[in-house]
Amino acid sequence: MRKKLKILLASLMVSSISYANDAYGSNSLVGFEAGYSNQDIKYAAPAKGEEFGSAGMKIGAETNNFRMFLSARILENKTDVDLNSAYLYGLEFQYMFNIVDFTNLFIGANYGRMSLEFDDLEAKRREYTTDYIGGDVGLNFHLGESFDLELGGRIMTLDDPDHTLDGVSYTFDDIVTGYMSLIYKYQID
């Protein structure tokens, strides 16, 4: 059922982008993102904070006050072997407040799927996959007609944060991310 719902949501988003472009003269968007993320993990030892560098890409469309994106991100942890990487794929919807000519304030919601790779207490590589839902807020600066610079924060709450593996319970807390994106805007004829 979830797979059908995801396919339906992706189809609706793609058709909405096409409709918005025709009906409202919207811009198509391609964005590249870099950031820093943090997540606490609780298991047999006290909670342990994991810090990640993150990179991603998003494609979407915007009208005067609304943006939609399909996004893909990777979170990489090079400083600790416990939690190695996470891959996130999702949808983002943002409402923009035009506060001055050169910038917008935005608030939004996101939904997607996360796949996590980590080493358990016995140093065995494990994979854990779950859905996430969250929100974001930030500023979008207009660098010209074709480029925007976005500075934002995002929080993602996992649908199934508790995971038991070989009798050990793991709890994966919310992922909090600070990020910067460069967004290219263009018109599709």
C-alpha positions as CSV (number, residue, x, y, z in Angstrom):
1,M,0.0,0.0,0.0
2,R,2.8,2.4,0.9
3,K,4.5,1.8,-2.4
4,K,1.3,2.7,-4.3
5,L,0.9,5.8,-2.2
6,K,4.4,6.9,-3.0
7,I,3.9,6.4,-6.7
8,L,0.6,8.3,-6.5
9,L,2.3,11.2,-4.7
10,A,5.2,11.3,-7.1
11,S,2.8,11.3,-10.1
12,L,0.7,14.0,-8.6
13,M,3.7,16.2,-8.0
14,V,5.0,15.8,-11.6
15,S,1.6,16.6,-13.0
16,S,1.2,19.5,-10.6
17,I,4.6,20.9,-11.8
18,S,3.5,20.7,-15.4
19,Y,0.1,22.3,-14.7
20,A,1.6,25.1,-12.6
21,N,4.1,25.9,-15.4
22,D,1.2,26.2,-17.9
23,A,-1.4,27.9,-15.6
24,Y,0.8,30.2,-13.5
25,G,4.0,30.8,-15.5
26,S,6.1,29.1,-12.9
27,N,9.8,28.4,-12.9
28,S,11.3,25.0,-13.0
29,L,14.0,24.5,-10.4
30,V,17.2,22.5,-9.9
31,G,19.0,22.8,-6.6
32,F,22.3,21.5,-5.2
33,E,22.6,21.4,-1.4
34,A,25.3,21.0,1.2
35,G,24.9,21.0,5.0
36,Y,25.5,19.6,8.4
37,S,23.2,17.1,10.2
38,N,23.0,15.7,13.7
39,Q,21.2,12.7,15.1
40,D,21.2,11.0,18.6
41,I,21.3,7.2,18.8
42,K,20.4,5.4,22.0
43,Y,21.3,1.8,22.6
44,A,23.0,-0.3,25.4
45,A,25.3,2.7,26.1
46,P,24.1,6.3,26.8
47,A,22.8,8.3,23.9
48,K,25.5,9.1,21.4
49,G,25.3,12.1,19.0
50,E,26.2,11.4,15.4
51,E,27.3,14.3,13.2
52,F,27.1,14.1,9.4
53,G,28.1,16.1,6.4
54,S,25.3,16.1,3.9
55,A,24.9,16.7,0.1
56,G,21.9,16.5,-2.1
57,M,20.0,17.5,-5.2
58,K,16.4,18.5,-5.7
59,I,14.3,19.3,-8.7
60,G,10.9,21.0,-8.7
61,A,8.9,24.1,-9.6
62,E,7.8,27.3,-8.0
63,T,5.0,29.9,-8.4
64,N,4.9,33.3,-6.7
65,N,4.4,31.8,-3.2
66,F,4.8,28.0,-3.5
67,R,7.6,25.6,-4.2
68,M,7.6,21.8,-4.6
69,F,10.7,19.5,-4.8
70,L,11.7,15.9,-5.3
71,S,14.9,15.5,-3.4
72,A,17.7,13.0,-2.8
73,R,20.4,13.4,-0.1
74,I,23.3,11.5,1.3
75,L,24.5,12.0,4.9
76,E,28.1,10.8,5.4
77,N,29.9,10.3,8.7
78,K,33.6,10.1,8.3
79,T,34.6,10.6,12.0
80,D,32.9,7.5,13.6
81,V,32.4,3.9,12.5
82,D,29.1,3.4,14.4
83,L,26.8,5.2,11.9
84,N,28.3,5.3,8.5
85,S,25.7,6.9,6.1
86,A,22.1,7.6,5.4
87,Y,20.3,8.0,2.1
88,L,17.1,10.1,2.0
89,Y,14.6,10.4,-0.9
90,G,11.5,12.5,-0.6
91,L,9.1,15.3,-1.4
92,E,9.2,18.9,-0.1
93,F,6.5,21.5,-0.2
94,Q,7.3,25.1,0.8
95,Y,5.2,28.3,1.2
96,M,7.2,31.5,0.6
97,F,6.5,34.9,2.2
98,N,7.8,37.7,0.0
99,I,9.2,40.0,2.7
100,V,11.5,42.2,0.5
101,D,12.5,42.2,-3.2
102,F,15.7,40.3,-2.7
103,T,14.6,37.5,-0.4
104,N,11.7,35.2,0.7
105,L,11.1,33.6,4.1
106,F,9.9,30.0,3.6
107,I,8.3,27.4,5.8
108,G,7.6,23.9,4.5
109,A,6.9,20.2,5.1
110,N,8.8,17.2,3.9
111,Y,8.1,13.5,3.6
112,G,10.3,10.6,2.4
113,R,12.2,7.4,2.9
114,M,15.5,7.0,4.7
115,S,18.0,4.1,4.5
116,L,20.6,4.0,7.3
117,E,23.8,1.9,7.3
118,F,25.4,1.4,10.7
119,D,27.7,-1.0,12.7
120,D,26.0,-2.7,15.6
121,L,27.6,-3.5,19.0
122,E,29.5,-6.4,17.5
123,A,30.8,-4.3,14.6
124,K,28.5,-6.0,12.1
125,R,27.2,-3.8,9.2
126,R,23.4,-3.4,9.4
127,E,20.8,-1.6,7.3
128,Y,17.7,0.1,8.6
129,T,15.0,1.7,6.5
130,T,12.0,3.8,7.5
131,D,9.9,6.7,6.4
132,Y,10.3,10.3,7.7
133,I,8.2,13.4,8.0
134,G,9.3,16.8,9.0
135,G,9.5,20.5,8.4
136,D,11.9,23.2,7.3
137,V,12.3,27.0,7.5
138,G,14.7,29.4,6.0
139,L,15.6,32.3,3.8
140,N,15.8,32.3,0.0
141,F,18.0,35.1,-1.5
142,H,17.6,36.1,-5.1
143,L,21.0,36.3,-6.7
144,G,19.5,37.3,-10.1
145,E,16.8,36.2,-12.4
146,S,18.2,32.6,-12.7
147,F,19.8,31.8,-9.3
148,D,18.7,31.7,-5.7
149,L,20.8,31.0,-2.6
150,E,18.8,29.3,0.1
151,L,19.8,29.1,3.8
152,G,17.7,26.8,5.9
153,G,17.1,24.4,8.7
154,R,15.2,21.1,8.5
155,I,14.0,18.5,11.0
156,M,13.0,15.0,10.1
157,T,11.1,12.7,12.5
158,L,11.4,8.9,11.7
159,D,8.3,6.9,11.4
160,D,9.8,3.9,13.1
161,P,12.6,5.2,15.4
162,D,12.9,2.1,17.5
163,H,14.8,-0.9,16.0
164,T,15.7,-4.2,17.8
165,L,18.5,-6.2,16.5
166,D,19.8,-9.4,18.1
167,G,18.2,-8.4,21.4
168,V,19.6,-4.9,21.4
169,S,17.2,-2.0,21.2
170,Y,18.3,1.0,19.1
171,T,16.4,4.4,19.1
172,F,17.2,6.8,16.3
173,D,16.1,10.3,17.2
174,D,15.1,13.1,14.8
175,I,17.6,14.3,12.2
176,V,18.3,18.0,12.4
177,T,20.0,19.7,9.4
178,G,21.4,23.1,8.7
179,Y,22.0,23.6,4.9
180,M,22.7,25.9,2.0
181,S,21.4,25.4,-1.5
182,L,22.2,27.0,-4.8
183,I,19.0,26.9,-7.0
184,Y,18.9,27.4,-10.7
185,K,15.6,28.7,-12.1
186,Y,14.5,28.3,-15.7
187,Q,11.3,28.3,-17.9
188,I,10.2,25.2,-19.8
189,D,8.5,26.1,-23.1
